Amino acid sequence: MMATKPKLHYPNGRGRMESVRWVLAAAGVEFDEEFLETKEQLQKLQDGNHLLFQQVPMVEIDGMKLVQTRSILHYIADKHHLFGKDLKERTLIDMYVEGTLDLLELIIMHPFLKPDDQQKEVVNMAQKAIIRYFPVFEKVLRGHGQRFLVGNQLSLADIILLQTILALEEKIPNILSAFPHLQEFTVKISNIPTIKKFLEPGSKKKPPPDDIYVRTVYNIFMP
């Protein structure tokens, strides 16, 4: 019997589920999605005890219903050898991922800000990326001269960093101008066959959030 595909429960947009889509795609895993469109759908999942903390993202995988984005990412990364070869590598990957997810969270929340605040926040995101986050990864790549962040093989850290860079480039096209190693990294990781496929039209990668997505999320999650 064929193993059933993972099933992702989330609204039809990026949000916190997009990282999960990225990692599954990078691992070459096909998945199904059940998009939440109404408060009733969320209520039904909650009432059926399918959500440990009453929240989505939720991923049905290997007979489990996983919640908490980072836990989901860890499980998939570990299962598909994207989490380093030992405890030290794994911890390094995890630190890089945690830092990058802090930056990604600003991008995820951005569409929900008031229009005036959105402009200011783009400036804030750019500054944080350029001053705090990108120099760390630029230095790592320069220091060991390898194409990947940890252990010279693809890991969760590379995938989440690429996701974050591309999302920032949509808003600030030249954001990597001072980071030659990250520019090279972005090209190389984007060309890994499974990732390249995910970046092509027609994949399950979601477009930048629009008003419809923002409204849907408000309707589902706001009291």
Accessible surface in RSA format (square Angstrom, percent):
REM  Atomic radii and reference values for relative SASA: ProtOr
REM  Chains: A
REM  Algorithm: Lee & Richards
REM  Probe-radius: 1.40
REM  Slices: 20
REM RES _ NUM      All-atoms   Total-Side   Main-Chain    Non-polar    All polar
REM                ABS   REL    ABS   REL    ABS   REL    ABS   REL    ABS   REL
RES MET A   1   224.04 116.0 132.90  88.0  91.14 217.0 111.88  95.1 112.16 148.6
RES MET A   2   167.55  86.8 153.21 101.4  14.35  34.2 118.76 101.0  48.80  64.6
RES ALA A   3    89.34  82.1  65.17 100.6  24.17  55.0  73.99 104.2  15.35  40.7
RES THR A   4   115.10  81.9  92.52  93.8  22.58  53.8  67.70  90.9  47.40  71.7
RES LYS A   5    96.12  46.9  77.93  47.8  18.20  43.3  49.50  44.6  46.63  49.7
RES PRO A   6    10.82   7.9  10.22   9.3   0.60   2.2  10.82   8.9   0.00   0.0
RES LYS A   7    72.37  35.3  72.37  44.4   0.00   0.0  31.55  28.4  40.82  43.5
RES LEU A   8     1.29   0.7   0.50   0.4   0.79   2.0   0.50   0.4   0.79   2.1
RES HIS A   9     7.24   4.0   7.24   5.0   0.00   0.0   6.14   6.3   1.10   1.3
RES TYR A  10    19.55   9.1  18.85  10.7   0.69   1.8   4.35   3.3  15.19  18.7
RES PRO A  11     0.38   0.3   0.38   0.3   0.00   0.0   0.38   0.3   0.00   0.0
RES ASN A  12    85.38  58.9  67.60  65.3  17.78  42.8  12.90  31.0  72.48  70.1
RES GLY A  13     4.08   5.0   0.00   N/A   4.08   5.0   4.08  11.2   0.00   0.0
RES ARG A  14    25.62  10.8  25.59  13.0   0.03   0.1  17.85  24.4   7.78   4.7
RES GLY A  15     6.11   7.5   0.00   N/A   6.11   7.5   2.42   6.7   3.68   8.3
RES ARG A  16    95.66  40.2  93.61  47.7   2.06   4.9  23.42  32.0  72.25  43.8
RES MET A  17     0.00   0.0   0.00   0.0   0.00   0.0   0.00   0.0   0.00   0.0
RES GLU A  18     2.34   1.3   2.34   1.8   0.00   0.0   2.05   4.0   0.29   0.2
RES SER A  19     2.73   2.3   2.69   3.6   0.04   0.1   0.07   0.1   2.66   3.7
RES VAL A  20     0.00   0.0   0.00   0.0   0.00   0.0   0.00   0.0   0.00   0.0
RES ARG A  21     0.35   0.1   0.35   0.2   0.00   0.0   0.00   0.0   0.35   0.2
RES TRP A  22     3.81   1.5   3.38   1.6   0.44   1.0   1.43   0.8   2.38   3.9
RES VAL A  23     0.00   0.0   0.00   0.0   0.00   0.0   0.00   0.0   0.00   0.0
RES LEU A  24     0.01   0.0   0.01   0.0   0.00   0.0   0.01   0.0   0.00   0.0
RES ALA A  25    16.49  15.2   8.30  12.8   8.19  18.6  13.65  19.2   2.85   7.5
RES ALA A  26     7.82   7.2   0.00   0.0   7.82  17.8   0.00   0.0   7.82  20.7
RES ALA A  27    30.20  27.8   0.04   0.1  30.16  68.6   8.04  11.3  22.16  58.7
RES GLY A  28    50.04  61.7   0.00   N/A  50.04  61.7  20.26  55.6  29.78  66.7
RES VAL A  29    31.74  20.9  23.34  21.1   8.40  20.2  27.39  23.8   4.35  11.8
RES GLU A  30   117.43  67.4 106.71  80.7  10.72  25.5  48.58  94.0  68.85  56.2
RES PHE A  31     8.31   4.2   6.51   4.0   1.79   4.7   6.51   3.9   1.79   5.1
RES ASP A  32    57.37  40.2  56.29  56.0   1.08   2.5  14.21  33.4  43.15  43.0
RES GLU A  33    35.39  20.3   6.84   5.2  28.55  68.0   3.52   6.8  31.87  26.0
RES GLU A  34    75.44  43.3  72.56  54.9   2.88   6.9  22.62  43.7  52.82  43.1
RES PHE A  35    57.73  28.9  49.27  30.5   8.46  22.0  49.27  29.9   8.46  24.2
RES LEU A  36     3.84   2.1   3.71   2.7   0.14   0.3   3.71   2.6   0.14   0.4
RES GLU A  37   111.01  63.7  98.46  74.5  12.54  29.9  28.19  54.5  82.82  67.6
RES THR A  38    56.81  40.4  53.57  54.3   3.23   7.7  54.10  72.7   2.70   4.1
RES LYS A  39    82.93  40.5  79.98  49.1   2.96   7.0  74.16  66.7   8.78   9.3
RES GLU A  40   124.82  71.7 118.19  89.4   6.62  15.8  69.66 134.7  55.16  45.0
RES GLN A  41    59.70  33.4  55.18  40.3   4.52  10.8  32.35  68.9  27.35  20.7
RES LEU A  42    13.75   7.7  13.75   9.8   0.00   0.0  13.75   9.7   0.00   0.0
RES GLN A  43    89.17  49.9  88.75  64.9   0.42   1.0  30.97  65.9  58.20  44.1
RES LYS A  44   161.92  79.0 154.48  94.8   7.44  17.7 101.57  91.4  60.35  64.3
RES LEU A  45    22.42  12.5  21.95  15.7   0.46   1.2  22.35  15.7   0.07   0.2
RES GLN A  46    35.86  20.0  31.10  22.7   4.76  11.3   3.81   8.1  32.05  24.3
RES ASP A  47   100.16  70.2  70.27  69.9  29.89  70.7  34.82  81.9  65.34  65.2
RES GLY A  48    37.44  46.2   0.00   N/A  37.44  46.2  24.89  68.3  12.55  28.1
RES ASN A  49   132.38  91.3 105.66 102.1  26.72  64.3  25.72  61.9 106.66 103.1
RES HIS A  50    61.29  33.5  57.68  40.1   3.61   9.2  33.27  34.3  28.02  32.6
RES LEU A  51     3.60   2.0   0.00   0.0   3.60   9.1   0.22   0.2   3.39   9.1
RES LEU A  52   135.99  75.7 107.01  76.6  28.98  72.8 113.57  79.8  22.42  60.3
RES PHE A  53   117.21  58.6 101.48  62.9  15.73  40.9 107.06  64.9  10.16  29.1
RES GLN A  54    91.41  51.1  84.68  61.9   6.72  16.0  47.56 101.2  43.84  33.3
RES GLN A  55    99.39  55.6  96.28  70.4   3.11   7.4  32.40  69.0  66.99  50.8
RES VAL A  56    16.54  10.9   0.86   0.8  15.68  37.8   1.13   1.0  15.41  41.8
RES PRO A  57     8.03   5.9   7.56   6.9   0.47   1.7   7.56   6.2   0.47   2.9
RES MET A  58     0.55   0.3   0.55   0.4   0.00   0.0   0.55   0.5   0.00   0.0
RES VAL A  59     0.00   0.0   0.00   0.0   0.00   0.0   0.00   0.0   0.00   0.0
RES GLU A  60    55.77  32.0  53.43  40.4   2.35   5.6  12.43  24.0  43.35  35.4
RES ILE A  61     9.87   5.6   4.71   3.5   5.15  12.4   8.82   6.4   1.05   2.8
RES ASP A  62    76.95  53.9  37.78  37.6  39.17  92.6  32.07  75.5  44.88  44.8
RES GLY A  63    90.51 111.6   0.00   N/A  90.51 111.6  45.18 124.0  45.33 101.5
RES MET A  64    74.09  38.4  67.03  44.4   7.06  16.8  37.68  32.0  36.41  48.2
RES LYS A  65    92.00  44.9  68.31  41.9  23.69  56.4  26.05  23.4  65.96  70.3
RES LEU A  66    30.29  16.9  28.58  20.4   1.71   4.3  30.29  21.3   0.00   0.0
RES VAL A  67    11.72   7.7   4.37   4.0   7.36  17.7   4.37   3.8   7.36  20.0
RES GLN A  68    79.34  44.4  72.56  53.0   6.77  16.1  26.26  55.9  53.08  40.3
RES THR A  69    18.45  13.1  14.80  15.0   3.65   8.7  11.40  15.3   7.05  10.7
RES ARG A  70    93.79  39.4  92.11  47.0   1.68   4.0  40.09  54.8  53.70  32.5
RES SER A  71    60.55  51.2  51.80  69.1   8.75  20.2  27.98  59.6  32.57  45.6
RES ILE A  72     0.00   0.0   0.00   0.0   0.00   0.0   0.00   0.0   0.00   0.0
RES LEU A  73     0.41   0.2   0.41   0.3   0.00   0.0   0.41   0.3   0.00   0.0
RES HIS A  74    44.97  24.6  44.71  31.1   0.27   0.7  28.87  29.8  16.10  18.7
RES TYR A  75    67.92  31.7  61.84  35.2   6.08  15.8  52.68  39.6  15.24  18.8
RES ILE A  76     0.00   0.0   0.00   0.0   0.00   0.0   0.00   0.0   0.00   0.0
RES ALA A  77     0.00   0.0   0.00   0.0   0.00   0.0   0.00   0.0   0.00   0.0
RES ASP A  78    70.47  49.4  58.44  58.2  12.03  28.4  14.27  33.6  56.20  56.0
RES LYS A  79    92.12  44.9  67.31  41.3  24.81  59.1  56.53  50.9  35.59  37.9
RES HIS A  80    50.62  27.7  38.04  26.4  12.58  32.2  23.44  24.2  27.18  31.6
RES HIS A  81   151.02  82.5 135.96  94.5  15.06  38.5  98.18 101.2  52.84  61.5
RES LEU A  82    12.14   6.8  11.88   8.5   0.26   0.7  12.14   8.5   0.00   0.0
RES PHE A  83     5.79   2.9   2.35   1.5   3.44   9.0   2.35   1.4   3.44   9.8
RES GLY A  84    24.64  30.4   0.00   N/A  24.64  30.4   1.49   4.1  23.15  51.9
RES LYS A  85   155.80  76.0 117.35  72.0  38.45  91.5 101.99  91.8  53.81  57.3
RES ASP A  86    70.17  49.1  55.50  55.2  14.66  34.7  43.09 101.4  27.08  27.0
RES LEU A  87   136.99  76.3 128.38  91.8   8.62  21.7 130.50  91.6   6.50  17.5
RES LYS A  88   177.45  86.6 167.76 102.9   9.69  23.1 114.89 103.4  62.56  66.6
RES GLU A  89    21.17  12.2  20.17  15.3   1.00   2.4  13.76  26.6   7.41   6.1
RES ARG A  90    82.05  34.5  82.05  41.8   0.00   0.0  16.50  22.6  65.55  39.7
RES THR A  91    67.16  47.8  64.45  65.3   2.71   6.5  54.71  73.5  12.45  18.8
RES LEU A  92    65.45  36.5  64.59  46.2   0.86   2.2  64.94  45.6   0.51   1.4
RES ILE A  93     0.34   0.2   0.34   0.3   0.00   0.0   0.34   0.2   0.00   0.0
RES ASP A  94    40.70  28.5  40.70  40.5   0.00   0.0   5.39  12.7  35.31  35.2
RES MET A  95   116.93  60.6 104.28  69.0  12.65  30.1  69.65  59.2  47.28  62.6
RES TYR A  96    29.07  13.6  26.99  15.4   2.09   5.4  18.15  13.6  10.92  13.5
RES VAL A  97     1.69   1.1   1.29   1.2   0.40   1.0   1.69   1.5   0.00   0.0
RES GLU A  98    60.71  34.9  60.66  45.9   0.05   0.1  36.99  71.5  23.72  19.4
RES GLY A  99    20.21  24.9   0.00   N/A  20.21  24.9  18.97  52.1   1.24   2.8
RES THR A 100     1.78   1.3   1.59   1.6   0.19   0.4   0.72   1.0   1.05   1.6
RES LEU A 101    14.01   7.8  11.31   8.1   2.70   6.8  11.31   7.9   2.70   7.3
RES ASP A 102    75.90  53.2  66.64  66.3   9.26  21.9  16.01  37.7  59.89  59.7
RES LEU A 103     1.22   0.7   1.03   0.7   0.18   0.5   1.22   0.9   0.00   0.0
RES LEU A 104     4.65   2.6   4.65   3.3   0.00   0.0   4.65   3.3   0.00   0.0
RES GLU A 105    54.90  31.5  54.66  41.4   0.23   0.6  35.92  69.5  18.98  15.5
RES LEU A 106    41.13  22.9  39.21  28.1   1.91   4.8  40.38  28.4   0.74   2.0
RES ILE A 107    15.85   9.0  13.42  10.0   2.43   5.9  13.42   9.7   2.43   6.6
RES ILE A 108    28.17  16.0  20.18  15.0   8.00  19.3  26.16  18.8   2.01   5.5
RES MET A 109    85.33  44.2  85.06  56.3   0.27   0.6  80.62  68.5   4.70   6.2
RES HIS A 110    13.35   7.3  13.23   9.2   0.12   0.3  10.60  10.9   2.75   3.2
RES PRO A 111    21.34  15.5   9.98   9.1  11.36  41.3  13.47  11.1   7.87  48.9
RES PHE A 112    42.80  21.4  24.40  15.1  18.40  47.9  25.93  15.7  16.87  48.3
RES LEU A 113    63.59  35.4  52.81  37.8  10.78  27.1  56.26  39.5   7.33  19.7
RES LYS A 114   151.68  74.0 146.25  89.7   5.43  12.9  99.08  89.2  52.61  56.0
RES PRO A 115   110.65  80.6 100.90  92.0   9.75  35.4 103.31  85.3   7.34  45.6
RES ASP A 116   113.30  79.4 101.84 101.4  11.46  27.1  30.49  71.8  82.81  82.6
RES ASP A 117    51.71  36.2  50.16  49.9   1.55   3.7  12.24  28.8  39.48  39.4
RES GLN A 118    50.09  28.0  50.09  36.6   0.01   0.0   5.83  12.4  44.26  33.6
RES GLN A 119   129.25  72.3 128.93  94.2   0.32   0.8  55.68 118.5  73.57  55.8
RES LYS A 120   138.03  67.3 130.68  80.2   7.35  17.5  91.77  82.6  46.26  49.3
RES GLU A 121    30.67  17.6  29.17  22.1   1.50   3.6   6.44  12.5  24.23  19.8
RES VAL A 122    26.52  17.5  26.52  24.0   0.00   0.0  26.52  23.0   0.00   0.0
RES VAL A 123    87.95  57.9  84.94  76.9   3.02   7.3  87.88  76.4   0.07   0.2
RES ASN A 124    49.63  34.2  48.07  46.5   1.56   3.7  17.56  42.3  32.07  31.0
RES MET A 125     0.00   0.0   0.00   0.0   0.00   0.0   0.00   0.0   0.00   0.0
RES ALA A 126    15.78  14.5  15.78  24.4   0.00   0.0  15.78  22.2   0.00   0.0
RES GLN A 127    98.89  55.3  96.37  70.4   2.52   6.0  24.03  51.1  74.86  56.8
RES LYS A 128    61.66  30.1  58.35  35.8   3.31   7.9  27.10  24.4  34.57  36.8
RES ALA A 129     0.00   0.0   0.00   0.0   0.00   0.0   0.00   0.0   0.00   0.0
RES ILE A 130    69.85  39.8  66.02  49.2   3.83   9.2  66.02  47.5   3.83  10.4
RES ILE A 131   128.61  73.2 110.55  82.4  18.06  43.5 114.18  82.2  14.43  39.2
RES ARG A 132   136.78  57.4 127.96  65.2   8.82  21.0  46.14  63.1  90.65  54.9
RES TYR A 133    24.06  11.2  23.91  13.6   0.14   0.4  14.78  11.1   9.27  11.4
RES PHE A 134     0.01   0.0   0.01   0.0   0.00   0.0   0.01   0.0   0.00   0.0
RES PRO A 135    49.37  36.0  43.39  39.6   5.98  21.7  45.83  37.8   3.54  22.0
RES VAL A 136    71.97  47.4  66.48  60.2   5.49  13.2  71.31  62.0   0.67   1.8
RES PHE A 137     6.19   3.1   6.19   3.8   0.00   0.0   6.19   3.8   0.00   0.0
RES GLU A 138    11.22   6.4  11.22   8.5   0.00   0.0   9.24  17.9   1.98   1.6
RES LYS A 139   139.55  68.1 137.59  84.4   1.97   4.7  80.51  72.5  59.05  62.9
RES VAL A 140    30.58  20.1  21.83  19.8   8.74  21.1  29.63  25.7   0.95   2.6
RES LEU A 141     5.63   3.1   4.59   3.3   1.03   2.6   4.59   3.2   1.03   2.8
RES ARG A 142   135.94  57.1 119.24  60.8  16.69  39.7  43.79  59.9  92.15  55.8
RES GLY A 143    68.43  84.4   0.00   N/A  68.43  84.4  36.00  98.8  32.42  72.6
RES HIS A 144    70.46  38.5  44.24  30.7  26.22  67.1  52.54  54.1  17.92  20.8
RES GLY A 145    66.74  82.3   0.00   N/A  66.74  82.3  31.99  87.8  34.75  77.8
RES GLN A 146    68.79  38.5  56.85  41.5  11.94  28.4  13.72  29.2  55.07  41.8
RES ARG A 147   102.62  43.1  96.21  49.0   6.41  15.3  37.05  50.6  65.57  39.7
RES PHE A 148    21.12  10.6  21.12  13.1   0.00   0.0  21.12  12.8   0.00   0.0
RES LEU A 149     2.52   1.4   0.20   0.1   2.31   5.8   0.20   0.1   2.31   6.2
RES VAL A 150     5.48   3.6   2.17   2.0   3.31   8.0   4.26   3.7   1.22   3.3
RES GLY A 151    40.79  50.3   0.00   N/A  40.79  50.3  15.66  43.0  25.13  56.3
RES ASN A 152    71.36  49.2  55.22  53.4  16.14  38.9  10.46  25.2  60.90  58.9
RES GLN A 153    77.28  43.2  76.46  55.9   0.83   2.0  25.23  53.7  52.05  39.5
RES LEU A 154    27.83  15.5  21.43  15.3   6.40  16.1  21.43  15.1   6.40  17.2
RES SER A 155     0.97   0.8   0.97   1.3   0.00   0.0   0.97   2.1   0.00   0.0
RES LEU A 156     0.04   0.0   0.04   0.0   0.00   0.0   0.04   0.0   0.00   0.0
RES ALA A 157     1.27   1.2   0.00   0.0   1.27   2.9   0.26   0.4   1.01   2.7
RES ASP A 158     0.00   0.0   0.00   0.0   0.00   0.0   0.00   0.0   0.00   0.0
RES ILE A 159     0.00   0.0   0.00   0.0   0.00   0.0   0.00   0.0   0.00   0.0
RES ILE A 160     0.00   0.0   0.00   0.0   0.00   0.0   0.00   0.0   0.00   0.0
RES LEU A 161     0.80   0.4   0.80   0.6   0.00   0.0   0.80   0.6   0.00   0.0
RES LEU A 162     0.00   0.0   0.00   0.0   0.00   0.0   0.00   0.0   0.00   0.0
RES GLN A 163    11.12   6.2   9.53   7.0   1.59   3.8   3.99   8.5   7.12   5.4
RES THR A 164     0.00   0.0   0.00   0.0   0.00   0.0   0.00   0.0   0.00   0.0
RES ILE A 165     0.00   0.0   0.00   0.0   0.00   0.0   0.00   0.0   0.00   0.0
RES LEU A 166    36.35  20.2  34.44  24.6   1.91   4.8  34.48  24.2   1.87   5.0
RES ALA A 167     9.10   8.4   6.65  10.3   2.45   5.6   7.70  10.8   1.40   3.7
RES LEU A 168     0.02   0.0   0.00   0.0   0.02   0.0   0.02   0.0   0.00   0.0
RES GLU A 169    47.48  27.3  42.56  32.2   4.92  11.7  12.57  24.3  34.91  28.5
RES GLU A 170    84.95  48.8  46.53  35.2  38.42  91.5  40.91  79.1  44.04  36.0
RES LYS A 171    69.08  33.7  39.71  24.4  29.37  69.9  18.58  16.7  50.49  53.8
RES ILE A 172    26.94  15.3  25.76  19.2   1.18   2.8  26.94  19.4   0.00   0.0
RES PRO A 173   107.52  78.4  90.22  82.2  17.30  62.9  91.73  75.7  15.80  98.2
RES ASN A 174   103.56  71.4  93.52  90.4  10.04  24.2  36.76  88.5  66.80  64.6
RES ILE A 175     4.05   2.3   0.00   0.0   4.05   9.8   2.12   1.5   1.94   5.3
RES LEU A 176     7.23   4.0   6.76   4.8   0.46   1.2   6.96   4.9   0.27   0.7
RES SER A 177    82.96  70.1  53.90  71.9  29.05  66.9  38.47  81.9  44.49  62.3
RES ALA A 178    75.51  69.4  48.16  74.3  27.35  62.2  58.43  82.3  17.08  45.2
RES PHE A 179    14.66   7.3  14.66   9.1   0.00   0.0  14.66   8.9   0.00   0.0
RES PRO A 180    83.00  60.5  77.68  70.8   5.32  19.3  78.93  65.2   4.07  25.3
RES HIS A 181    58.91  32.2  55.58  38.6   3.33   8.5  34.78  35.8  24.14  28.1
RES LEU A 182     0.00   0.0   0.00   0.0   0.00   0.0   0.00   0.0   0.00   0.0
RES GLN A 183    74.68  41.8  71.63  52.3   3.06   7.3  25.80  54.9  48.88  37.1
RES GLU A 184    90.06  51.7  84.51  63.9   5.56  13.2  38.46  74.4  51.60  42.1
RES PHE A 185     4.38   2.2   1.41   0.9   2.97   7.7   3.83   2.3   0.55   1.6
RES THR A 186    12.95   9.2  12.95  13.1   0.00   0.0  12.95  17.4   0.00   0.0
RES VAL A 187    93.91  61.8  90.21  81.7   3.70   8.9  93.91  81.6   0.00   0.0
RES LYS A 188    74.94  36.6  70.10  43.0   4.84  11.5  47.17  42.5  27.77  29.6
RES ILE A 189     0.00   0.0   0.00   0.0   0.00   0.0   0.00   0.0   0.00   0.0
RES SER A 190    20.38  17.2  18.57  24.8   1.81   4.2  16.10  34.3   4.28   6.0
RES ASN A 191    76.70  52.9  63.55  61.4  13.14  31.6  23.38  56.3  53.32  51.5
RES ILE A 192    28.09  16.0  25.85  19.3   2.24   5.4  27.95  20.1   0.14   0.4
RES PRO A 193   107.21  78.1  98.06  89.4   9.15  33.3 102.26  84.4   4.95  30.7
RES THR A 194    47.85  34.0  42.25  42.8   5.59  13.3  43.86  58.9   3.99   6.0
RES ILE A 195     0.97   0.6   0.97   0.7   0.00   0.0   0.97   0.7   0.00   0.0
RES LYS A 196    99.29  48.4  99.02  60.8   0.27   0.6  47.34  42.6  51.95  55.3
RES LYS A 197   146.43  71.4 142.32  87.3   4.11   9.8  93.57  84.2  52.86  56.3
RES PHE A 198     9.44   4.7   6.10   3.8   3.34   8.7   8.94   5.4   0.50   1.4
RES LEU A 199    55.82  31.1  29.05  20.8  26.77  67.3  29.31  20.6  26.51  71.3
RES GLU A 200    85.16  48.9  81.06  61.3   4.10   9.8  33.32  64.4  51.83  42.3
RES PRO A 201   137.34 100.1 104.12  94.9  33.22 120.8 117.06  96.6  20.28 126.1
RES GLY A 202    87.59 108.0   0.00   N/A  87.59 108.0  42.36 116.2  45.23 101.3
RES SER A 203    38.25  32.3  10.01  13.4  28.24  65.0  18.97  40.4  19.28  27.0
RES LYS A 204    82.14  40.1  77.53  47.6   4.61  11.0  63.34  57.0  18.80  20.0
RES LYS A 205    53.03  25.9  37.62  23.1  15.41  36.7  18.05  16.2  34.98  37.3
RES LYS A 206    15.89   7.8  14.96   9.2   0.93   2.2   4.69   4.2  11.20  11.9
RES PRO A 207    94.79  69.1  85.50  77.9   9.28  33.7  92.63  76.5   2.16  13.4
RES PRO A 208    70.94  51.7  63.11  57.5   7.82  28.4  63.11  52.1   7.82  48.6
RES PRO A 209    41.32  30.1  17.43  15.9  23.89  86.8  20.16  16.6  21.16 131.5
RES ASP A 210    78.59  55.1  69.66  69.3   8.94  21.1  40.14  94.5  38.45  38.4
RES ASP A 211   107.56  75.3 104.41 103.9   3.15   7.5  23.69  55.8  83.87  83.6
RES ILE A 212   115.44  65.7 115.18  85.8   0.26   0.6 115.23  83.0   0.21   0.6
RES TYR A 213    15.85   7.4  11.97   6.8   3.88  10.1  11.76   8.8   4.08   5.0
RES VAL A 214    23.40  15.4  23.40  21.2   0.00   0.0  23.40  20.3   0.00   0.0
RES ARG A 215   140.64  59.1 140.32  71.5   0.32   0.8  62.38  85.3  78.26  47.4
RES THR A 216    29.91  21.3  27.01  27.4   2.90   6.9  13.91  18.7  16.00  24.2
RES VAL A 217    19.52  12.8  19.52  17.7   0.00   0.0  19.52  17.0   0.00   0.0
RES TYR A 218    87.37  40.8  85.30  48.5   2.07   5.4  60.71  45.6  26.66  32.9
RES ASN A 219    96.38  66.5  84.82  82.0  11.57  27.9  24.55  59.1  71.83  69.4
RES ILE A 220     1.70   1.0   0.00   0.0   1.70   4.1   0.00   0.0   1.70   4.6
RES PHE A 221    73.79  36.9  49.10  30.4  24.69  64.2  51.05  30.9  22.74  65.1
RES MET A 222    92.49  47.9  89.02  58.9   3.48   8.3  65.90  56.0  26.59  35.2
RES PRO A 223   164.65 120.0  99.91  91.1  64.74 235.3 133.02 109.8  31.63 196.6
END  Absolute sums over single chains surface
CHAIN  1 A    11878.8       9852.9       2025.8       6888.8       4990.0
END  Absolute sums over all chains
TOTAL         11878.8       9852.9       2025.8       6888.8       4990.0
